[in-house]
């Protein structure tokens, strides 16, 4: 299995593609342009896992679903979380095609997506629907906008809660093995050990 990283959209959002030998793939998050990227690479998306439904992570949900991806998220389609109107008022000319969530996983602890098994962690604070996907077989954590390399997700958006995010990271992410590779929604990857030791915004204790 190969991991590809795609970065696109107005705020340089990361999407990830886990590519199997038969060129089918599982996608984590859907920044603008990732569907075209998958098409160019001759990939066949089978699943799309959303870490949360903020606008920059769902641009291409509809397009990936049309390509055959089954869409998984913490909650059903949530325009109030996407914040399309609010972002347009801030000057970004975004337009998010409506989409359907096939699998709502609120309350679940694991997810079977084809041949891959993820452990799920609800990590609210940045967004009420923030979900992290831990692929233990590869020691990968797809963290969305919860934990970054040297930082954490912003908490000044609707539904944000700074202390809740810190508590969520410490309780649900920091207990993972230190060598776990963290793939965030923005910026470069990191590890759990590095963030526990050096993250200035979320000390381990």
JOSUL-V450773 format. One record per residue. RES is the residue in one letter. PSI is psi in whole degrees, 0 to 359 (* if undefined). D_FIRST is the distance of its C-alpha to the first C-alpha in Angstrom with 2 decimals. Layout:
res-><RES;RES>
psi-><PSI;PSI>
d_first-><D_FIRST;D_FIRST>
This chain:
res-><X;X;X;X;X;X;X;X;X;X;X;X;X;X;X;X;X;X;X;X;X;X;X;X;X;X;X;X;X;X;X;X;X;X;X;X;X;X;X;X;X;X;X;X;X;X;X;X;X;X;X;X;X;X;X;X;X;X;X;X;X;X;X;X;X;X;X;X;X;X;X;X;X;X;X;X;X;X;X;X;X;X;X;X;X;X;X;X;X;X;X;X;X;X;X;X;X;X;X;X;X;X;X;X;X;X;X;X;X;X;X;X;X;X;X;X;X;X;X;X;X;X;X;X;X;X;X;X;X;X;X;X;X;X;X;X;X;X;X;X;X;X;X;X;X;X;X;X;X;X;X;X;X;X;X;X;X;X;X;X;X;X;X;X;X;X;X;X;X;X;X;X;X;X;X;X;X;X;X;X;X;X;X;X;X;X;X;X;X;X;X;X;X;X;X;X;X;X;X;X;X;X;X;X;X>
psi-><138;138;123;144;131;136;128;179;178;334;29;64;137;136;152;144;120;109;126;169;331;9;5;158;155;135;137;115;158;63;160;130;350;331;316;322;314;320;316;326;0;43;154;99;129;330;147;120;126;125;331;172;26;151;319;349;356;10;314;21;309;319;318;324;322;333;356;2;136;128;128;136;167;319;172;168;125;85;329;331;324;322;35;311;317;317;323;323;335;357;359;123;63;155;108;113;135;152;172;138;121;321;112;126;15;127;348;153;342;161;127;119;92;237;7;140;120;142;136;140;118;116;73;167;315;311;147;341;13;129;134;142;115;115;89;328;335;358;44;139;119;107;355;223;38;301;126;174;102;14;184;170;151;152;17;10;164;132;0;152;108;309;325;320;313;313;320;317;313;323;328;337;314;333;349;157;140;330;357;125;129;121;104;170;344;144;184;162;166;195;160;316;317;316;322;325;332;350;117;343;340;77;152;334;*>
d_first-><0.00;3.80;6.78;9.90;13.35;16.26;19.80;22.73;25.92;29.24;28.08;24.83;22.54;18.84;16.33;12.59;9.92;6.54;5.51;4.92;6.59;9.81;9.65;10.20;9.17;10.51;12.82;14.68;18.18;19.84;21.79;23.89;22.25;18.64;19.31;20.69;17.79;15.37;18.08;18.46;14.82;15.39;12.89;13.96;13.92;14.35;15.00;16.43;17.12;20.11;20.98;24.52;26.56;28.19;28.73;26.27;23.29;24.33;25.54;23.08;22.76;25.12;23.46;19.96;21.74;23.53;20.30;19.57;17.87;19.40;20.57;20.71;23.02;25.44;28.40;29.55;29.93;31.99;33.88;35.66;32.46;31.21;34.51;34.75;38.53;38.70;36.29;38.25;41.40;39.91;39.66;36.06;36.24;33.35;33.20;30.59;30.54;31.04;28.19;27.71;25.71;24.63;23.83;25.94;24.77;27.75;28.61;25.39;23.62;20.34;18.32;16.45;14.28;13.22;11.12;10.72;13.84;15.12;18.39;20.59;23.20;25.93;26.91;29.87;32.00;30.42;30.33;31.47;28.27;25.82;22.83;20.11;16.82;15.79;12.44;13.98;11.29;9.60;13.12;12.52;15.54;15.82;19.56;20.96;24.46;25.37;24.50;24.13;24.22;27.91;28.85;28.63;28.80;32.18;34.44;37.22;35.88;37.14;35.97;35.12;36.35;36.02;36.92;34.76;31.68;32.56;33.16;29.93;27.86;29.85;29.78;26.23;23.98;25.84;25.85;22.07;21.24;22.17;19.01;17.03;15.60;17.33;16.14;19.45;20.79;22.61;22.55;20.42;18.23;20.03;20.06;22.11;24.31;25.15;26.17;28.20;30.00;30.60;30.14;33.71;33.49;32.18;33.43;32.13;35.66>
